[in-house]
Every structure is written in structure tokens, then in C-alpha cells.
Amino acid sequence: MMLSIAKAFVEESQTMAFDDLKAELALLLQEMENQPEDRHELYLVIREKLNEIRSYGMPLPEDLVRFEEEMEAEFAADKTGG
């Protein structure tokens, strides 16, 4: 009984943390639309949040994963002058 209560608490905590991360990501995307001049900082914050989601073992939002990959490619092209 005690183990099932503890397990339910952990699962609820993970769900709440995941919901918090999703809300933070939505806010970050809104900030990106309002402040596109600071794309490197935004990229780092999104990458950090995606890593937090990974640590919970939760599924990653595909659109944010694609966005992260596109930004990486963009920064790599800028670095090589392309």
C-alpha cells in the first residue's frame, strides 16, 4: 500500500513537472517571437528545457526538437560562413 502511494506521488510529481516544462517552453517560444535578436540565448534555454524533459523520460515535443535541430544547423552555417 505504502509503495503504491509513493509511486503515485512520484508519477504525479513527474506529470506536474512535465506540465511546468511545457508551459515554460510555450513562454519561451512567445518570447522568441517578441525578441528574435537573441536567438543564441533562446536556443540554449530551449536545449536546456528539452534536456530536462529527457531526464524525466517524457516524450519530446517534435516541433521543438525540429526547431532545436534547425537552429543548430543555422548556427553551424553561420560559423562556416554559409
ChimeraX commands (.cxc) that place a marker at each C-alpha (Angstrom):
marker #1 position 0.00,0.00,0.00 radius 0.5
marker #1 position 2.70,2.48,1.01 radius 0.5
marker #1 position 4.72,1.66,-2.11 radius 0.5
marker #1 position 1.76,2.30,-4.40 radius 0.5
marker #1 position 1.13,5.65,-2.70 radius 0.5
marker #1 position 4.78,6.62,-3.13 radius 0.5
marker #1 position 4.71,5.52,-6.78 radius 0.5
marker #1 position 1.55,7.55,-7.42 radius 0.5
marker #1 position 3.16,10.58,-5.78 radius 0.5
marker #1 position 6.27,10.27,-7.97 radius 0.5
marker #1 position 4.18,9.87,-11.12 radius 0.5
marker #1 position 2.05,12.89,-10.19 radius 0.5
marker #1 position 5.16,14.94,-9.44 radius 0.5
marker #1 position 6.67,13.99,-12.80 radius 0.5
marker #1 position 3.45,14.89,-14.59 radius 0.5
marker #1 position 3.30,18.24,-12.82 radius 0.5
marker #1 position 6.96,18.92,-13.59 radius 0.5
marker #1 position 6.41,17.97,-17.23 radius 0.5
marker #1 position 3.40,20.32,-17.42 radius 0.5
marker #1 position 5.53,23.08,-15.90 radius 0.5
marker #1 position 8.24,22.48,-18.50 radius 0.5
marker #1 position 5.68,22.59,-21.32 radius 0.5
marker #1 position 4.37,25.90,-20.01 radius 0.5
marker #1 position 7.92,27.29,-19.78 radius 0.5
marker #1 position 8.62,26.19,-23.36 radius 0.5
marker #1 position 5.44,27.88,-24.59 radius 0.5
marker #1 position 6.52,31.08,-22.85 radius 0.5
marker #1 position 9.99,30.82,-24.39 radius 0.5
marker #1 position 8.53,30.45,-27.86 radius 0.5
marker #1 position 6.40,33.53,-27.27 radius 0.5
marker #1 position 9.49,35.43,-26.13 radius 0.5
marker #1 position 11.30,34.29,-29.28 radius 0.5
marker #1 position 8.60,35.87,-31.41 radius 0.5
marker #1 position 8.95,39.11,-29.49 radius 0.5
marker #1 position 12.78,39.17,-29.28 radius 0.5
marker #1 position 14.30,37.37,-32.28 radius 0.5
marker #1 position 17.63,39.23,-31.93 radius 0.5
marker #1 position 18.79,36.93,-29.11 radius 0.5
marker #1 position 18.47,33.57,-30.86 radius 0.5
marker #1 position 21.58,32.00,-29.29 radius 0.5
marker #1 position 20.32,32.52,-25.76 radius 0.5
marker #1 position 16.88,31.25,-26.72 radius 0.5
marker #1 position 18.45,28.17,-28.32 radius 0.5
marker #1 position 20.39,27.42,-25.13 radius 0.5
marker #1 position 17.29,27.77,-22.96 radius 0.5
marker #1 position 15.21,25.53,-25.25 radius 0.5
marker #1 position 18.00,22.97,-25.32 radius 0.5
marker #1 position 18.16,23.02,-21.51 radius 0.5
marker #1 position 14.40,22.53,-21.20 radius 0.5
marker #1 position 14.42,19.67,-23.71 radius 0.5
marker #1 position 17.19,18.03,-21.68 radius 0.5
marker #1 position 15.04,18.37,-18.55 radius 0.5
marker #1 position 12.17,16.64,-20.36 radius 0.5
marker #1 position 14.57,13.91,-21.48 radius 0.5
marker #1 position 15.66,13.40,-17.87 radius 0.5
marker #1 position 12.04,12.72,-16.90 radius 0.5
marker #1 position 11.78,10.15,-19.67 radius 0.5
marker #1 position 8.85,12.04,-21.15 radius 0.5
marker #1 position 8.21,12.33,-24.88 radius 0.5
marker #1 position 9.76,15.38,-26.51 radius 0.5
marker #1 position 7.58,17.80,-28.47 radius 0.5
marker #1 position 8.55,17.04,-32.07 radius 0.5
marker #1 position 8.19,20.64,-33.20 radius 0.5
marker #1 position 10.67,21.82,-30.57 radius 0.5
marker #1 position 13.12,19.06,-31.44 radius 0.5
marker #1 position 12.93,20.13,-35.10 radius 0.5
marker #1 position 13.35,23.76,-34.06 radius 0.5
marker #1 position 16.42,22.87,-32.00 radius 0.5
marker #1 position 17.90,20.97,-34.96 radius 0.5
marker #1 position 17.15,23.84,-37.37 radius 0.5
marker #1 position 18.81,26.34,-35.06 radius 0.5
marker #1 position 21.87,24.08,-34.70 radius 0.5
marker #1 position 22.12,23.89,-38.50 radius 0.5
marker #1 position 21.67,27.65,-38.81 radius 0.5
marker #1 position 24.41,28.35,-36.25 radius 0.5
marker #1 position 26.73,25.85,-37.95 radius 0.5
marker #1 position 26.14,27.55,-41.31 radius 0.5
marker #1 position 26.85,30.96,-39.76 radius 0.5
marker #1 position 30.05,29.61,-38.24 radius 0.5
marker #1 position 31.30,28.26,-41.57 radius 0.5
marker #1 position 30.21,31.37,-43.43 radius 0.5
marker #1 position 27.48,29.62,-45.39 radius 0.5
marker link #1:1,2 radius 0.2
marker link #1:2,3 radius 0.2
marker link #1:3,4 radius 0.2
marker link #1:4,5 radius 0.2
marker link #1:5,6 radius 0.2
marker link #1:6,7 radius 0.2
marker link #1:7,8 radius 0.2
marker link #1:8,9 radius 0.2
marker link #1:9,10 radius 0.2
marker link #1:10,11 radius 0.2
marker link #1:11,12 radius 0.2
marker link #1:12,13 radius 0.2
marker link #1:13,14 radius 0.2
marker link #1:14,15 radius 0.2
marker link #1:15,16 radius 0.2
marker link #1:16,17 radius 0.2
marker link #1:17,18 radius 0.2
marker link #1:18,19 radius 0.2
marker link #1:19,20 radius 0.2
marker link #1:20,21 radius 0.2
marker link #1:21,22 radius 0.2
marker link #1:22,23 radius 0.2
marker link #1:23,24 radius 0.2
marker link #1:24,25 radius 0.2
marker link #1:25,26 radius 0.2
marker link #1:26,27 radius 0.2
marker link #1:27,28 radius 0.2
marker link #1:28,29 radius 0.2
marker link #1:29,30 radius 0.2
marker link #1:30,31 radius 0.2
marker link #1:31,32 radius 0.2
marker link #1:32,33 radius 0.2
marker link #1:33,34 radius 0.2
marker link #1:34,35 radius 0.2
marker link #1:35,36 radius 0.2
marker link #1:36,37 radius 0.2
marker link #1:37,38 radius 0.2
marker link #1:38,39 radius 0.2
marker link #1:39,40 radius 0.2
marker link #1:40,41 radius 0.2
marker link #1:41,42 radius 0.2
marker link #1:42,43 radius 0.2
marker link #1:43,44 radius 0.2
marker link #1:44,45 radius 0.2
marker link #1:45,46 radius 0.2
marker link #1:46,47 radius 0.2
marker link #1:47,48 radius 0.2
marker link #1:48,49 radius 0.2
marker link #1:49,50 radius 0.2
marker link #1:50,51 radius 0.2
marker link #1:51,52 radius 0.2
marker link #1:52,53 radius 0.2
marker link #1:53,54 radius 0.2
marker link #1:54,55 radius 0.2
marker link #1:55,56 radius 0.2
marker link #1:56,57 radius 0.2
marker link #1:57,58 radius 0.2
marker link #1:58,59 radius 0.2
marker link #1:59,60 radius 0.2
marker link #1:60,61 radius 0.2
marker link #1:61,62 radius 0.2
marker link #1:62,63 radius 0.2
marker link #1:63,64 radius 0.2
marker link #1:64,65 radius 0.2
marker link #1:65,66 radius 0.2
marker link #1:66,67 radius 0.2
marker link #1:67,68 radius 0.2
marker link #1:68,69 radius 0.2
marker link #1:69,70 radius 0.2
marker link #1:70,71 radius 0.2
marker link #1:71,72 radius 0.2
marker link #1:72,73 radius 0.2
marker link #1:73,74 radius 0.2
marker link #1:74,75 radius 0.2
marker link #1:75,76 radius 0.2
marker link #1:76,77 radius 0.2
marker link #1:77,78 radius 0.2
marker link #1:78,79 radius 0.2
marker link #1:79,80 radius 0.2
marker link #1:80,81 radius 0.2
marker link #1:81,82 radius 0.2
view
